[in-house]
Amino acid sequence: MPVKNRYADLHQEITEWRRDFHAHPELLFEVHRTAARVAELLREFGCDEVVEGIGKTGVVGVIHGQQTSSNKVIGLRADMDALPIHEITGLDYASQTEGMMHACGHDGHTSMLLGAAKYLAETRNYNGSAVVVFQPAEEGGAGGLEMCRDGLMDRFGIQEIYGMHNMPGIPVGHFAIRSGPLLASSDEFEIIVTGKGGHAAMPHEAVDTTLVAAQILVSLQTIVARNVNPLKRVVLTVGTFHTDSAASNVIAHEVRMQGTVRTLDPEYRKFAEQRVREVAEGTAMALGAKAEILWQAGYPVTINTPQNTVYAAAVARDITSHVDDEVDPIMPAEDFSYMLEERPGAYIFLGNGDTATCHHPAYNFDDEAIPFGASWYSGMVESRMPV
């Protein structure tokens, strides 16, 4: 197909961008070098408009087609930020910044979308406008939400929005997608249990917060086991457990636990918060202690619009016969979800082969995936806005 053939010509150039980004990772909203390079390249490509500083450090490029009489506008999104992880790949283009690395492939996403932007600016074989969105702070900073709050959709007239993430374990050249919930919501909680500290030899004169907190921890698992429909997906994990005691003969006065709740159902997301509060507070009260729950709402469920999922899968099939359009949803979260709350669209997985999993210090993006991902990005524009 013509798009794919052009990306074969651009492959080496896009790979060089990707490896440069990989060697210079940046975190959250502090993606100043990356964003500046993205903006520089978009201007070199001849984009009709390049705007920096959307959502603090995001970059947006606008590329008009040969015709714009359709008045259609399609958005394409890639994320730019890295992770606070020490890289152990030993690659010659490995991270040059201690304690940071592109362990999730955002360097690949950014480079593939740049490749698509270059192709679209060269050919403009569509009737409408393409908006390429380069987002900061996907890894915990809600950069997608910041860009939306900064007027991304209305300012650029975006009507549909599409995004992509590489997926280790899926062969290079394969795509996977599904309609409806694809990735989970992600909420964080802290439970502070207060009792009455004392001597370990005289527990009857104390309220043993360690025992109370342990009972709460165990009881929280009944939410998933007994309150959630077995056909629905909810994950509740307590990841930390700290007492304020530093000695074996001291009963702690306070215990703190931190955890996360993931679900694919927005209604169960609300229900889980309610039940965490009820279980923690009720268990503590029954045992003579007090529980305070601090809840931090995170990313919402990533929900693909059904018809846009059909469009996205069809473009993938134009590139390869290896498209799974009923892939199982997974429980990590993704802040592209905020963009899908504002506009119809879809998010697709791109195979990244047998590399280490995302967020692992040995992870690496497979550059052989570049022509497939870049072709899909530009294919969404040409297919949704035909001349």
HELIX and SHEET records of a PDB file:
HELIX    1   1 PRO A    2  ALA A   23  1                                  22    
HELIX    2   2 HIS A   32  PHE A   45  1                                  14    
HELIX    3   3 HIS A  106  THR A  123  1                                  18    
HELIX    4   4 GLY A  143  ARG A  149  1                                   7    
HELIX    5   5 LEU A  152  PHE A  156  1                                   5    
HELIX    6   6 PRO A  203  GLU A  205  5                                   3    
HELIX    7   7 THR A  209  THR A  222  1                                  14    
HELIX    8   8 ILE A  223  ASN A  227  3                                   5    
HELIX    9   9 PRO A  266  ALA A  286  1                                  21    
HELIX   10  10 PRO A  306  ILE A  319  1                                  14    
HELIX   11  11 PHE A  336  GLU A  342  1                                   7    
HELIX   12  12 ASP A  367  ALA A  369  5                                   3    
HELIX   13  13 ILE A  370  ARG A  384  1                                  15    
SHEET    1   A 8 GLU A  49  ILE A  54  0                                        
SHEET    2   A 8 GLY A  58  HIS A  64 -1                                        
SHEET    3   A 8 SER A 129  GLN A 135 -1                                        
SHEET    4   A 8 VAL A  73  ASP A  79  1                                        
SHEET    5   A 8 GLU A 160  MET A 167  1                                        
SHEET    6   A 8 GLY A 345  GLY A 351  1                                        
SHEET    7   A 8 PHE A 175  ALA A 176 -1                                        
SHEET    8   A 8 VAL A 323  ASP A 324  1                                        
SHEET    1   B 2 GLY A 180  LEU A 183  0                                        
SHEET    2   B 2 THR A 302  ASN A 304 -1                                        
SHEET    1   C 4 VAL A 234  THR A 243  0                                        
SHEET    2   C 4 GLU A 254  THR A 263 -1                                        
SHEET    3   C 4 SER A 185  THR A 194 -1                                        
SHEET    4   C 4 LYS A 290  GLN A 296 -1                                        
SHEET    1   D 2 GLY A 198  HIS A 199  0                                        
SHEET    2   D 2 VAL A 250  ILE A 251 -1                                        
END                                                                             
